[in-house]
Amino acid sequence: MTARKQRVTTDTGAGRTMRRRLAIPHTYAIILSIVVLVGLMTYLIPSGEFERVDVDGRLMVIPDTFAQVAKTPIAPFDIVTAIPRGMQSAAQIVFYIFLVGGAFGVIRATGAIDAGINRLVRKIGTNDRFLIPLVMVLFSVLGFTTGMAEECIIFVPIGIGIALSLGYDAIVGTAMVAIGAASGFIGGMMNPFTVGVAQGIAEVPLFSGFAFRTVVYVFVISAAIFYVMRYAAKIRKNPEASILHGRIGEVGSTAYAVSETIPDFTRRRGVVLLLLAAGIAVNMWGVFNWGWFLDELAASFFVVAMLSGMIGGLGVNGTFSNLVDGMRSVAFGALVVGFARAILILMQDGVILDTIVNAISGLISGWPPELTVLGMFFFQAILNFFIPSGSGMAATTMPLMVPLADLLGIDRQVAVLAFQYGDAITNSIIPTSGALMGYLAVARIPYELWVKFIWKLIVAWLLIASVALVIGTAFAVTG
C-alpha cells in the first residue's frame, strides 16, 4: 500500500534514483537525526509542563498553566533505546498498518481489483465524453477508501493506450490514473493510512469530519477533471500543443500497448470486490455506530482478507503468503511510525514537549487562528518533501500540532486536516514521491515536463485546501 503520500509508501526504484540524484537523505536517516537532535535538546531546553484535563476521553492542555520543572536530560544510550520504546508505544498503529496492508495484499493477489478496474475502463473507453471524468472518479474512490497510489501504476499503460487511441497524449492517459488517485487521496475520507493514523494520534473520533472532507473532495476532484479535460481538448484541437510534442507519447504515438497481464474479470473476482465493498461499509458503520477503533478495523480487514483469499482461489498457503507480502509492502511506512514515535518519547522523558509548544504558542499567539492553521498546512507540505510517508509524517508532527492546537483554541480536527492536505497535495509534484516517479517511469514522461503540466493544478489544490482550512477553523468542523 502507500501512504504519503499518498499514504504508506514504499521506496520504488525510480524514487530511489531521483533521491540519489538530488542527494536527499533517506527518510529513516532524517528521522534518526531528529531523534538524536531532540535527545541533545533535553540538555539545552528547560523542562516544563502544562496542566491537562480530561475532556471526553482526551487530555487537553490548559492554557496559561505552563510551569518549569526539574531538568531531566536524556542519557546518551537512552536516546537509542527510545527507538524500540517508540515501536512499543506505537504498536497499535504499527500493527494496524501491517494488518490492513496485508489484507489489501491478499485482495490484490486475487486479481479482483485489477480485473474490475480493467473491465470498467475498457467499457467506457469508447465513450469519449465520459472517459476522463469516469476514470478519474474511479481511481479517486480507490484513493479515498484504500489510499491506493503505487498500486495504480499497472494501469498507466492502459490509460495511455486509450488516451492515444482517442487523439490525446501520454500525459492525459497518465493523469487520468495518477491525478484521479491523488484527488481521492487528498479527500481521504476513509483513508486508513493517513486520516486514520492522524486522527488516532490526535484522539479524535476515527473518520470524523467525513461530511466536510467529502465537500472538499468534490472541489478537488472537480478541479482535477476540469484541468485534465481542458488540456486534452487543447491538444486534440492542436496536437503540437502537447507538452510531449516531439517526444514519445505525443498524439499519434503507437509506442504504448495495453498490458495483457491484467487478469480477466470472473465471478470469483466479482465476489471478492463485493466482499471488499462490504468490509469498507461495515467498518464505516462500526466506526460511527459501534465505537470501533484501530483494532476492530484491522480485525475486520483481516476477516475480509481470509474470505477473499479462499473465494479468490489462493488457498490457505497462498492467502497467508500474500498476507505477508502485503505486510512487506507497507513495512516502510509502518515501521517509520515507530521510529518517529521515539521523538515523542524523548520529548516526554526530557519534559521539553510542553516547553517547545509554549515557546511556539508565545510567538504566534497574536496571529488569527486561520493564519496559524495555514502555517501548519504549509509546514506539512514542505516537510512532505523530506518524509514521504503519510503515516510516518503523522507520527512525527501530530504530537506537536495537537497540544499547539489546544493552546491556540484550534479544533484538533482542523490540525488533522492541515496535516492531511499538506501531506497529500504535493505528492503529485515532489520528486521524492515513489508513486509519482513510478507513474512517470512507466509512462516515460520526463519529470520536468510533468512539472510543467501539473504545477497549475497543484496551485489550485493548495488554494482549495487553504479555503477549506479557513472555513474549518472558523466553524470548528468536528462532525
C-alpha positions, 0 to 999 in steps of 0.5 A, a space after each residue: 500500500 502507500 501512504 504519503 503520500 499518498 499514504 504508506 509508501 514504499 521506496 520504488 526504484 525510480 524514487 530511489 534514483 531521483 533521491 540519489 540524484 538530488 542527494 536527499 537523505 533517506 527518510 529513516 536517516 532524517 528521522 534518526 537525526 531528529 531523534 538524536 537532535 531532540 535527545 541533545 535538546 533535553 540538555 539545552 531546553 528547560 523542562 516544563 509542563 502544562 496542566 491537562 484535563 480530561 475532556 471526553 476521553 482526551 487530555 487537553 492542555 490548559 492554557 496559561 498553566 505552563 510551569 518549569 520543572 526539574 531538568 531531566 536530560 536524556 542519557 546518551 544510550 537512552 536516546 537509542 533505546 527510545 527507538 524500540 520504546 517508540 515501536 512499543 508505544 506505537 504498536 497499535 498503529 504499527 500493527 494496524 498498518 501491517 494488518 490492513 496492508 496485508 489484507 489489501 495484499 491478499 485482495 490484490 493477489 486475487 486479481 479482483 481489483 485489477 480485473 474490475 478496474 480493467 473491465 470498467 475502463 475498457 467499457 467506457 473507453 469508447 465513450 469519449 465524453 465520459 472517459 476522463 471524468 469516469 476514470 478519474 472518479 474511479 481511481 479517486 474512490 480507490 484513493 479515498 477508501 484504500 489510499 491506493 497510489 503505487 498500486 495504480 501504476 499497472 494501469 498507466 499503460 492502459 490509460 495511455 493506450 486509450 488516451 492515444 487511441 482517442 487523439 490525446 497524449 501520454 500525459 492525459 492517459 497518465 493523469 487520468 490514473 495518477 491525478 484521479 488517485 491523488 484527488 481521492 487521496 487528498 479527500 481521504 475520507 476513509 483513508 486508513 493510512 493517513 486520516 486514520 493514523 492522524 486522527 488516532 494520534 490526535 484522539 479524535 473520533 476515527 473518520 470524523 469530519 467525513 461530511 466536510 472532507 467529502 465537500 472538499 473532495 468534490 472541489 478537488 476532484 472537480 478541479 482535477 477533471 476540469 484541468 485534465 479535460 481542458 488540456 486534452 481538448 487543447 491538444 486534440 484541437 492542436 496536437 503540437 500543443 502537447 507538452 510531449 510534442 516531439 517526444 514519445 507519447 505525443 498524439 499519434 504515438 503507437 509506442 504504448 500497448 495495453 498490458 495483457 497481464 491484467 487478469 480477466 474479470 470472473 465471478 470469483 473476482 466479482 465476489 471478492 470486490 463485493 466482499 471488499 465493498 462490504 468490509 469498507 461499509 461495515 467498518 464505516 458503520 462500526 466506526 460511527 455506530 459501534 465505537 470501533 477503533 484501530 483494532 476492530 478495523 484491522 480485525 475486520 480487514 483481516 476477516 475480509 482478507 481470509 474470505 477473499 483469499 479462499 473465494 479468490 482461489 489462493 488457498 490457505 498457503 497462498 492467502 497467508 503468503 500474500 498476507 505477508 507480502 502485503 505486510 512487506 509492502 507497507 513495512 516502510 511506512 509502518 515501521 517509520 511510525 515507530 521510529 518517529 514515535 521515539 521523538 515523542 518519547 524523548 520529548 516526554 522523558 526530557 519534559 521539553 514537549 510542553 516547553 517547545 509548544 509554549 515557546 511556539 504558542 508565545 510567538 504566534 499567539 497574536 496571529 488569527 487562528 486561520 493564519 496559524 492553521 495555514 502555517 501548519 498546512 504549509 509546514 506539512 507540505 514542505 516537510 512532505 518533501 523530506 518524509 514521504 510517508 503519510 503515516 510516518 509524517 503523522 507520527 512525527 508532527 501530530 504530537 506537536 500540532 495537537 497540544 499547539 492546537 489546544 493552546 491556540 483554541 484550534 479544533 484538533 480536527 482542523 490540525 488533522 486536516 492541515 496535516 492531511 492536505 499538506 501531506 497529500 497535495 504535493 505528492 503529485 509534484 515532489 520528486 521524492 514521491 515513489 508513486 509519482 516517479 513510478 507513474 512517470 517511469 512507466 509512462 516515460 514522461 520526463 519529470 520536468 515536463 510533468 512539472 510543467 503540466 501539473 504545477 497549475 493544478 497543484 496551485 489550485 489544490 493548495 488554494 482549495 485546501 487553504 479555503 477549506 482550512 479557513 472555513 474549518 477553523 472558523 466553524 470548528 468542523 468536528 462532525 
